[in-house]
Amino acid sequence: MVALKEKKTMSLRTPVTDLFGTEFPIVAGGLQFLADAEYVAACAKAGIIGFMTSNHFQDEKSLRNEICKTRELSEGKPFGVNIAMLPKSTEHERITQIMEIVVDEGVEFVETTGRSPEPYMPLLKGANIKVLHKVPGLKYAEKAQAVGVDMVTIVGWECGGHPGPNAIGSIVNAALAEERLSIPYLIGGGIGHGSQIAAALSMGASGVLLGTRFLASTEIGAHEGYKEALLKASENDTTISLWSVRNNARTLANETTRIVAELERANPDAGIAQLMPYVAGQILIDTYKTGDTSLGMVYAGQALGFVRESVPVAETVKLLIQQFNTARERLCSLSY
């Protein structure tokens, strides 16, 4: 195994690093309420790019302040803003306002998720903002390519959060994307080891998206009890819920997912109203504060199998690159 200290100055160039100006082709995507200035700045200093989440800020001033704080803490290194959109627009959404703030604040990179960013592309491209759009399947990636995004992330069935309805794994997504896309793409879902980065790049991806792998990082501002629960969990401790409302979500298996599963079996046509008392976002916010993971939709993917200790983001990135180098050298050593 290559000693880590021998590789400290190494960087790896792909279309991802070229687009974002980073050292390594690793993207730390938005983590709901957890991707704040401290976490995103830690990603920037580690040589990767992180995206602070924007939707939970209740007013314009607080969002602007967090963007400014992120810029200051990142010390000139690249960062982005995640803008999550519901599958269908609602009158209560503030997406246009958030987009306008991002433009006004001079943010260079945006990660969009949910529905197509097409209505906002003229605004974003007019401000020379690079757009990374995250999708749960190849057909959505092809649509995003058609509307002019700079890059797409395709998340597989293994991912935490919302993996989409098709149950296609990351290794299949990676190979098919190489055949069907002309813009650079990242692979996400179950990624937590450097050998997977090597595999994704060898299959045509320009980089990888990591979420779950960073959830227990020391810079994550959540209760230590929450992090301890993640460290104790394995790749076998997640489950998929919300089948009945076609918004599949992978989370830790807990009391809430048990109740939700029973409700969905008993009343599959009842809609989201019967589930909201158990899946509301405020319950997850409380989990982050109290550390009690027995209730709520505690988003996490199968990469939990790689989450074994709470360390700084930079330490995890160094380990991933060491593992990547080992995998690359193993591949190069094969005889023909």
C-alpha positions as CSV (number, residue, x, y, z in Angstrom):
1,M,0.0,0.0,0.0
2,V,1.3,3.5,-0.9
3,A,2.1,5.5,2.2
4,L,-0.3,8.4,2.6
5,K,2.5,11.0,3.2
6,E,4.1,10.2,-0.1
7,K,0.9,11.3,-1.9
8,K,0.1,14.6,0.0
9,T,0.8,16.9,-3.0
10,M,-0.9,14.7,-5.6
11,S,-3.9,15.9,-7.4
12,L,-6.1,14.2,-10.0
13,R,-7.3,16.1,-13.1
14,T,-10.7,15.3,-14.7
15,P,-13.5,17.4,-16.1
16,V,-14.8,17.7,-12.6
17,T,-11.6,19.3,-11.2
18,D,-11.3,21.5,-14.3
19,L,-14.9,22.8,-13.9
20,F,-14.7,23.5,-10.2
21,G,-11.0,24.2,-9.8
22,T,-10.5,21.5,-7.2
23,E,-7.7,19.0,-6.5
24,F,-9.8,15.8,-6.6
25,P,-12.9,14.7,-8.6
26,I,-15.0,14.3,-5.4
27,V,-18.2,16.3,-4.9
28,A,-19.8,16.6,-1.4
29,G,-23.4,17.1,-2.3
30,G,-26.0,19.0,-0.2
31,L,-26.9,17.2,3.1
32,Q,-30.2,18.8,3.8
33,F,-29.9,20.9,7.0
34,L,-26.3,19.7,7.7
35,A,-24.4,21.3,4.8
36,D,-23.6,24.6,6.4
37,A,-20.7,27.0,6.1
38,E,-18.3,25.1,8.4
39,Y,-18.8,21.8,6.6
40,V,-18.6,23.2,3.1
41,A,-15.5,25.2,3.9
42,A,-13.9,22.0,5.3
43,C,-14.6,20.4,1.9
44,A,-13.1,23.3,0.1
45,K,-9.9,23.2,2.2
46,A,-9.7,19.4,1.6
47,G,-9.4,19.9,-2.1
48,I,-13.0,19.0,-3.1
49,I,-16.2,21.0,-3.5
50,G,-19.1,21.0,-1.2
51,F,-22.6,22.6,-1.7
52,M,-24.3,24.4,1.2
53,T,-28.0,23.8,1.3
54,S,-30.2,26.8,0.8
55,N,-33.9,25.9,1.1
56,H,-34.2,25.8,4.9
57,F,-33.3,29.5,5.3
58,Q,-36.5,31.3,6.1
59,D,-35.4,34.7,5.0
60,E,-33.2,36.4,2.5
61,K,-30.8,37.9,5.0
62,S,-29.9,34.6,6.7
63,L,-29.2,32.9,3.4
64,R,-27.0,35.8,2.2
65,N,-25.2,35.7,5.5
66,E,-24.5,31.9,5.2
67,I,-23.2,32.4,1.7
68,C,-20.9,35.1,2.9
69,K,-19.7,33.1,5.8
70,T,-19.0,30.1,3.5
71,R,-17.0,32.3,1.2
72,E,-15.0,33.7,4.1
73,L,-14.3,30.3,5.7
74,S,-13.4,28.8,2.3
75,E,-10.5,31.2,1.9
76,G,-10.9,31.6,-1.8
77,K,-11.3,27.9,-2.6
78,P,-14.4,26.8,-4.6
79,F,-17.8,26.1,-3.0
80,G,-21.3,26.0,-4.3
81,V,-25.0,26.3,-3.2
82,N,-27.4,23.4,-3.4
83,I,-31.0,24.3,-4.5
84,A,-33.5,21.5,-4.0
85,M,-36.7,21.6,-5.9
86,L,-39.8,19.6,-5.2
87,P,-40.9,17.2,-8.0
88,K,-43.7,19.7,-8.8
89,S,-43.6,23.4,-8.2
90,T,-45.9,24.8,-5.4
91,E,-47.0,28.3,-4.6
92,H,-45.0,28.2,-1.3
93,E,-41.7,27.5,-3.0
94,R,-39.0,30.2,-2.9
95,I,-36.9,28.8,-5.7
96,T,-36.9,31.9,-7.8
97,Q,-35.9,34.1,-4.9
98,I,-33.1,31.7,-3.9
99,M,-31.8,31.7,-7.5
100,E,-31.8,35.5,-7.6
101,I,-29.9,35.7,-4.3
102,V,-27.3,33.2,-5.6
103,V,-26.8,35.3,-8.7
104,D,-26.6,38.5,-6.7
105,E,-24.1,37.1,-4.3
106,G,-21.8,36.0,-7.2
107,V,-21.9,32.3,-6.4
108,E,-20.0,30.4,-9.2
109,F,-21.5,26.9,-8.8
110,V,-25.0,25.6,-8.2
111,E,-26.2,22.0,-7.5
112,T,-29.8,21.6,-8.4
113,T,-31.9,18.6,-7.5
114,G,-35.6,17.5,-7.8
115,R,-37.3,18.6,-11.0
116,S,-35.6,20.0,-14.1
117,P,-33.8,23.3,-13.7
118,E,-34.8,24.3,-17.2
119,P,-36.9,27.4,-16.2
120,Y,-33.9,28.8,-14.4
121,M,-31.2,28.1,-16.9
122,P,-31.3,31.5,-18.6
123,L,-30.9,33.2,-15.2
124,L,-28.0,31.0,-14.1
125,K,-26.2,30.9,-17.4
126,G,-26.7,34.6,-17.9
127,A,-24.7,35.0,-14.7
128,N,-22.0,32.5,-15.9
129,I,-23.0,30.1,-13.1
130,K,-22.0,26.5,-13.7
131,V,-24.8,24.1,-13.0
132,L,-24.5,20.5,-11.7
133,H,-27.8,18.8,-11.7
134,K,-28.5,15.6,-9.6
135,V,-30.8,13.0,-11.0
136,P,-32.0,9.5,-9.9
137,G,-31.8,7.9,-13.4
138,L,-30.3,8.1,-16.9
139,K,-33.5,9.4,-18.6
140,Y,-33.4,12.4,-16.3
141,A,-29.7,12.9,-17.0
142,E,-30.4,13.0,-20.7
143,K,-33.1,15.6,-20.2
144,A,-30.8,17.7,-18.1
145,Q,-28.1,17.5,-20.8
146,A,-30.7,18.7,-23.3
147,V,-31.5,21.8,-21.3
148,G,-27.9,22.9,-21.0
149,V,-26.5,21.9,-17.6
150,D,-22.8,21.7,-17.4
151,M,-22.6,18.3,-15.6
152,V,-24.9,15.8,-14.1
153,T,-24.7,13.5,-11.1
154,I,-26.6,10.2,-11.4
155,V,-27.4,8.6,-8.1
156,G,-28.0,4.9,-7.8
157,W,-30.3,2.8,-5.7
158,E,-27.7,2.6,-2.9
159,C,-27.9,6.3,-2.1
160,G,-29.3,8.0,1.0
161,G,-32.2,10.4,0.4
162,H,-34.3,9.9,-2.7
163,P,-32.9,7.3,-5.2
164,G,-35.9,7.5,-7.5
165,P,-38.3,4.7,-8.6
166,N,-36.2,2.6,-10.9
167,A,-33.9,0.6,-8.5
168,I,-30.9,0.8,-10.8
169,G,-27.5,0.5,-9.1
170,S,-24.5,2.8,-9.4
171,I,-22.3,0.4,-11.4
172,V,-25.0,0.0,-14.1
173,N,-25.6,3.8,-14.2
174,A,-21.9,4.4,-14.7
175,A,-21.6,2.1,-17.7
176,L,-24.8,3.2,-19.4
177,A,-24.0,6.9,-18.9
178,E,-20.8,6.5,-20.8
179,E,-22.8,5.3,-23.8
180,R,-25.6,7.8,-23.6
181,L,-24.2,11.1,-22.4
182,S,-21.9,13.6,-24.0
183,I,-21.5,15.9,-21.0
184,P,-19.4,15.0,-18.0
185,Y,-21.1,13.0,-15.3
186,L,-20.6,11.9,-11.7
187,I,-21.7,8.7,-10.1
188,G,-23.3,8.7,-6.6
189,G,-25.0,6.2,-4.4
190,G,-23.1,3.8,-2.2
191,I,-19.7,5.5,-2.9
192,G,-17.4,5.5,0.2
193,H,-14.1,3.9,-0.8
194,G,-11.3,5.0,-3.1
195,S,-11.5,1.9,-5.1
196,Q,-15.0,2.9,-6.2
197,I,-13.6,6.2,-7.4
198,A,-11.1,4.3,-9.5
199,A,-13.9,2.1,-10.8
200,A,-16.2,5.0,-11.7
201,L,-13.4,6.9,-13.5
202,S,-12.4,3.8,-15.4
203,M,-16.1,3.4,-16.5
204,G,-16.2,6.9,-18.0
205,A,-17.4,9.0,-15.1
206,S,-15.5,12.3,-14.4
207,G,-15.9,12.0,-10.6
208,V,-18.1,10.8,-7.8
209,L,-20.6,12.3,-5.4
210,L,-20.3,11.4,-1.7
211,G,-22.9,12.2,1.0
212,T,-23.3,9.5,3.6
213,R,-19.6,9.0,3.8
214,F,-19.2,12.5,5.3
215,L,-22.2,12.4,7.6
216,A,-20.1,11.6,10.8
217,S,-17.4,14.2,10.0
218,T,-16.2,16.3,12.9
219,E,-17.3,19.4,11.0
220,I,-20.9,18.2,10.8
221,G,-22.9,20.3,13.3
222,A,-25.1,17.5,14.6
223,H,-25.4,15.8,18.0
224,E,-22.7,13.2,18.9
225,G,-25.5,10.7,19.5
226,Y,-26.6,11.0,15.9
227,K,-23.0,10.4,14.7
228,E,-22.6,7.5,17.1
229,A,-25.7,5.9,15.6
230,L,-24.2,6.2,12.1
231,L,-20.9,4.7,13.3
232,K,-22.7,1.7,14.7
233,A,-24.8,1.1,11.6
234,S,-23.7,-0.9,8.6
235,E,-24.7,-1.2,5.0
236,N,-27.5,-3.5,6.1
237,D,-29.2,-0.9,8.4
238,T,-31.1,1.2,5.8
239,T,-34.5,0.8,4.2
240,I,-36.7,2.3,1.5
241,S,-39.9,4.1,2.5
242,L,-42.5,6.4,0.8
243,W,-43.3,3.9,-2.0
244,S,-47.0,4.9,-1.9
245,V,-46.3,8.5,-2.7
246,R,-43.7,7.8,-5.4
247,N,-41.0,9.6,-3.5
248,N,-38.9,6.7,-2.4
249,A,-36.5,7.5,0.4
250,R,-33.6,5.6,1.8
251,T,-33.1,6.1,5.5
252,L,-31.9,4.4,8.7
253,A,-34.4,1.6,9.6
254,N,-36.1,2.7,12.8
255,E,-39.4,3.0,14.5
256,T,-40.7,5.6,12.0
257,T,-39.9,3.5,9.0
258,R,-41.7,0.5,10.6
259,I,-44.8,2.6,11.2
260,V,-44.6,4.2,7.7
261,A,-44.3,0.7,6.1
262,E,-47.4,-0.5,8.0
263,L,-49.4,2.6,7.0
264,E,-48.4,2.3,3.4
265,R,-49.4,-1.4,3.3
266,A,-52.7,-0.8,5.0
267,N,-53.7,2.4,3.1
268,P,-51.6,2.6,-0.1
269,D,-53.8,5.3,-1.7
270,A,-54.1,7.6,1.4
271,G,-51.3,9.9,0.2
272,I,-48.8,11.9,2.0
273,A,-51.2,13.3,4.6
274,Q,-51.3,10.1,6.6
275,L,-47.5,10.0,6.7
276,M,-46.6,13.6,7.5
277,P,-46.9,13.2,11.3
278,Y,-44.0,10.8,11.1
279,V,-41.9,12.1,8.2
280,A,-42.0,15.9,8.6
281,G,-38.7,17.7,8.3
282,Q,-38.9,19.1,11.8
283,I,-38.6,15.6,13.3
284,L,-35.2,15.2,11.4
285,I,-34.1,18.6,12.7
286,D,-34.9,17.4,16.2
287,T,-32.8,14.3,15.6
288,Y,-29.8,16.4,14.7
289,K,-30.2,18.3,17.9
290,T,-31.0,15.5,20.3
291,G,-29.1,12.6,18.7
292,D,-32.2,10.3,19.0
293,T,-32.3,8.4,15.7
294,S,-35.2,6.2,16.6
295,L,-37.8,8.6,15.1
296,G,-38.0,10.5,11.8
297,M,-36.6,10.0,8.3
298,V,-32.9,9.8,9.1
299,Y,-31.4,9.9,5.6
300,A,-28.4,7.6,5.0
301,G,-27.2,5.3,2.2
302,Q,-25.5,2.0,2.0
303,A,-22.1,3.7,2.2
304,L,-22.7,3.5,6.0
305,G,-20.6,0.4,5.7
306,F,-17.5,2.7,5.2
307,V,-18.4,5.1,8.1
308,R,-16.3,3.8,11.0
309,E,-15.0,6.9,12.8
310,S,-15.8,10.6,13.2
311,V,-12.8,12.4,11.6
312,P,-12.3,15.7,9.7
313,V,-13.4,15.8,6.1
314,A,-9.8,16.3,5.0
315,E,-8.7,13.1,6.7
316,T,-11.4,11.1,4.9
317,V,-10.4,12.7,1.6
318,K,-6.8,11.7,2.2
319,L,-7.9,8.1,2.9
320,L,-10.0,8.0,-0.2
321,I,-7.1,9.1,-2.4
322,Q,-4.8,6.6,-0.8
323,Q,-7.3,3.9,-1.5
324,F,-7.7,5.2,-5.1
325,N,-4.0,5.0,-5.6
326,T,-3.9,1.5,-4.3
327,A,-6.7,0.4,-6.6
328,R,-5.1,2.1,-9.6
329,E,-1.7,0.5,-9.0
330,R,-3.5,-2.9,-8.6
331,L,-5.1,-2.5,-11.9
332,C,-1.9,-1.4,-13.6
333,S,-0.1,-4.4,-12.2
334,L,-2.3,-6.9,-14.1
335,S,-0.6,-9.0,-16.8
336,Y,-1.9,-9.4,-20.3
